[in-house]
Amino acid sequence: MVIQRKQSLFLLIAAILMGLFAFMPSLIDAKGTPMLGGYSEGIDMVPFILNCLTALLSFITIFKFKSLSFQKTLCVVNILLIIATLATICCIALTQKDCDLLGSITYYNALPVIAIIFLLLAHKGISHDQRLLSGSSRIR
């Protein structure tokens, strides 16, 4: 396998998106000031750590191209971590007093959804490579 595969680009884009999302505001109050997002103390630290972990894991997944099944597993773990991040943000939004869920979510929350799409595309590309390798092994 070569590192210049399309799924490597998809994984890199997902890592960049989640890295950006880690430092962007996720929730805003009625005045427009950020309530959750970026690096801060307390409960806000949980989504930040999950975002950084997801970005790092996506970047590490790029270099695991010699083990396709492990790379697919890391893609699924990444998707689950992103879903956990979004669920954490929703739970924090529901527990805030000055926060209604729909009015306080920023447009930066689309970044994890786009990252999930790129991770699914990478997973599909990895599966395609596995089928190609198993098919070429049968020909020999």
C-alpha positions as CSV (number, residue, x, y, z in Angstrom):
1,M,0.0,0.0,0.0
2,V,1.0,3.6,-0.7
3,I,0.4,6.5,1.7
4,Q,-1.0,8.7,-1.2
5,R,-4.4,7.1,-1.2
6,K,-7.7,9.0,-1.3
7,Q,-8.7,7.7,2.1
8,S,-5.5,9.2,3.5
9,L,-6.8,12.6,2.3
10,F,-10.2,11.9,3.8
11,L,-8.6,11.1,7.1
12,L,-6.4,14.2,7.0
13,I,-9.4,16.4,6.3
14,A,-11.3,14.8,9.2
15,A,-8.3,15.4,11.5
16,I,-8.2,19.1,10.4
17,L,-11.9,19.6,10.9
18,M,-11.9,18.1,14.4
19,G,-8.7,20.1,15.3
20,L,-10.5,23.3,14.2
21,F,-13.7,22.3,16.1
22,A,-11.7,21.8,19.3
23,F,-11.0,25.6,19.4
24,M,-14.3,26.9,18.1
25,P,-17.3,27.9,20.2
26,S,-19.9,25.1,20.3
27,L,-22.6,26.9,22.4
28,I,-23.5,30.6,22.6
29,D,-25.9,32.3,25.0
30,A,-28.6,34.8,24.0
31,K,-26.1,37.7,24.1
32,G,-23.8,36.0,21.6
33,T,-21.0,35.2,24.1
34,P,-19.5,31.7,23.9
35,M,-20.7,29.3,26.6
36,L,-18.8,26.2,25.5
37,G,-15.9,25.6,23.2
38,G,-12.2,25.9,23.0
39,Y,-9.9,25.2,25.9
40,S,-11.5,26.2,29.3
41,E,-11.7,24.8,32.8
42,G,-14.3,22.5,34.3
43,I,-16.9,20.5,32.4
44,D,-16.0,22.4,29.2
45,M,-12.8,20.3,29.2
46,V,-14.6,17.1,28.3
47,P,-15.6,18.1,24.7
48,F,-12.2,19.7,24.2
49,I,-10.3,16.5,25.2
50,L,-12.6,14.4,23.0
51,N,-12.1,16.7,20.0
52,C,-8.3,16.7,20.4
53,L,-8.3,12.9,20.8
54,T,-10.4,12.5,17.7
55,A,-8.2,14.8,15.7
56,L,-5.1,12.9,16.9
57,L,-6.6,9.5,16.3
58,S,-7.6,10.5,12.7
59,F,-4.0,11.7,12.1
60,I,-2.5,8.4,13.5
61,T,-4.9,6.4,11.4
62,I,-3.3,7.8,8.2
63,F,-0.1,6.0,9.0
64,K,-1.6,2.6,9.8
65,F,-2.0,1.8,6.1
66,K,-0.2,-1.5,6.4
67,S,-2.9,-3.0,8.6
68,L,-6.2,-2.2,6.8
69,S,-8.4,-4.0,9.3
70,F,-6.9,-2.0,12.2
71,Q,-7.3,1.2,10.1
72,K,-11.0,0.4,9.6
73,T,-11.4,-0.2,13.3
74,L,-9.8,3.2,14.1
75,C,-12.2,4.9,11.7
76,V,-15.2,3.4,13.5
77,V,-13.7,4.4,16.9
78,N,-13.3,7.9,15.5
79,I,-16.9,8.1,14.4
80,L,-18.0,6.9,17.9
81,L,-15.8,9.5,19.6
82,I,-17.3,12.2,17.4
83,I,-20.8,11.1,18.3
84,A,-19.8,11.1,22.0
85,T,-18.6,14.6,21.6
86,L,-21.8,15.8,20.0
87,A,-23.8,14.0,22.7
88,T,-21.7,15.6,25.4
89,I,-22.3,19.1,23.9
90,C,-26.1,18.4,23.8
91,C,-26.1,17.2,27.4
92,I,-24.2,20.3,28.5
93,A,-26.6,22.5,26.5
94,L,-29.6,20.9,28.2
95,T,-28.1,21.5,31.7
96,Q,-27.3,25.1,31.1
97,K,-29.9,27.6,32.5
98,D,-29.5,30.3,29.8
99,C,-29.4,27.9,26.9
100,D,-32.1,26.6,24.6
101,L,-30.7,23.8,22.5
102,L,-31.7,25.1,19.1
103,G,-30.9,28.7,19.6
104,S,-27.5,28.3,21.2
105,I,-25.8,25.8,18.9
106,T,-23.4,27.5,16.5
107,Y,-22.7,26.6,12.9
108,Y,-19.3,25.3,13.9
109,N,-21.2,22.2,15.1
110,A,-21.5,21.1,11.4
111,L,-17.7,20.4,11.4
112,P,-18.0,17.1,13.3
113,V,-20.8,16.0,11.0
114,I,-18.7,16.7,8.0
115,A,-15.8,14.9,9.7
116,I,-18.0,11.8,10.1
117,I,-18.8,11.9,6.4
118,F,-15.1,12.0,5.6
119,L,-14.4,9.2,8.0
120,L,-17.2,7.1,6.3
121,L,-15.6,7.8,2.9
122,A,-12.3,6.7,4.3
123,H,-13.8,3.5,5.7
124,K,-15.3,2.8,2.3
125,G,-12.0,3.4,0.6
126,I,-10.2,1.1,3.0
127,S,-12.8,-1.6,2.4
128,H,-12.3,-1.2,-1.3
129,D,-8.5,-1.7,-0.8
130,Q,-9.1,-4.8,1.2
131,R,-11.3,-6.3,-1.5
132,L,-8.6,-5.4,-4.1
133,L,-5.9,-7.1,-2.1
134,S,-7.9,-10.2,-1.4
135,G,-8.9,-10.4,-5.1
136,S,-5.2,-10.1,-6.2
137,S,-4.2,-12.9,-3.7
138,R,-6.8,-15.2,-5.3
139,I,-5.4,-14.7,-8.8
140,R,-1.9,-15.8,-7.7
